């Protein structure tokens, strides 16, 4: 609902952004008879955090199975990650406090706090 309201306000101002596009996609899903998918799309979009809201010095909690959204350094915790999106290498790498982590790295296990 929040994304739909944001989209209406933005359309009224004469602009189009990601909120408008997501609302249109959700409404199109409902129109095509896929109301569950449309609802899930809006729910996931409302739960997402926008990367541009991050500032240098921000802290991000990265749980097992999640991707690190931006480059950073492990501030707390330790984990095993993969960086195959950068190197093609699928071998897991151990990372702990003070280690650099590139954006997009997949956290395989554990939980860590990453400083941007």
N, C-alpha and C positions, 0 to 999 in steps of 0.2 A: 504494500500500500504506500509506504514511504517513497519508493522509487517512482511510482505512478504520480504521486503528488509533486515530487520534484520535477518530473517531466512536464507536467502541466504548467508549472510556474516558468520553466525554461522556455517552453514553446511560446508562452504569452509574451516573453521578452524578445522573441524573434530569433532565438538561437537553437542550435542542435548540438547535443553532446552525448556522452555515454548513457546518461540517465534516460534520455529520450529514446535512444536506440534500444535499450534494454526493455523499456516499457512497451515499445512497439513490438518487439520480439515476443514478449509475454502475451500481449493482446492477440497477436497473430496465432500463437499456439492455441489459445482458447478458441478463437474463431475456427481453427481447423479441427477442433474436437479433442485437443490435447490439453485440457485444462490443468491436469496434474503437472505436466511438464512446465506450463506457463507459471504456475504457482511456485514450483521448485526453483525456476529460474529467478523469479523475483526474490524469493527467500535467500538463495545463495548470494545474490547481488547485494542484498541489504546486510549480509554478514561479512562481506569482503571489506578489507581495509585498503584504502588508496595509497599506493606507494609514494605519490607526490606529497602526501602529508608528513612523510618522514623528514627529519632534519639531521644534519651531522651531529652526532652525540646522542641520538635516540637509541633506545634499547628495544629489541624485538625478541619475543619468546618464540623459539622454533621447536616444535614437538616432532616426535618420530613420524616419518612419512611425509612431512611437509617440506617445501622448498624454501630456501633462504631467498627473500625477495630482492635484496640488494647486497652489494659487497659490504663486508664487515669483518669484525674480529670477535672471537669467542671471549665473552666477558665472564661467563659463569657456566659451569657444566662441561661435559665432554660427550662426544658422539663419534659415530662412523658416518662418513658422507661419501657421495659419489659426485664427480665433476665431469661425467661423460659428455655432457652438453658442450663442454669446452674442448676436451682433449680426445674424446672417443674412447677413453680408457674406462673400463667398467670395474676395475679393482677398487674396493672400498679404501678410504683413507681415514686414519684416526685424527681427530682434531680435538684440542683442549684449550684451556685458558691461554689467551695471548696469540693463538693461531689465526691466520687470515682465512676467510672463507669467501669465495666468489659468489655473486648473485646467481641464483638458479641451482646452486648445489642442493642435492637431495639429502635430507637428514634421514638416515636409515634406522637409527635406534637412539634411544636416550633423548634427553631434553637439554637445550642450552639457551642461554641468553646471549644474543649477538649485539654488539655495539656498532652502530652505523658509522 
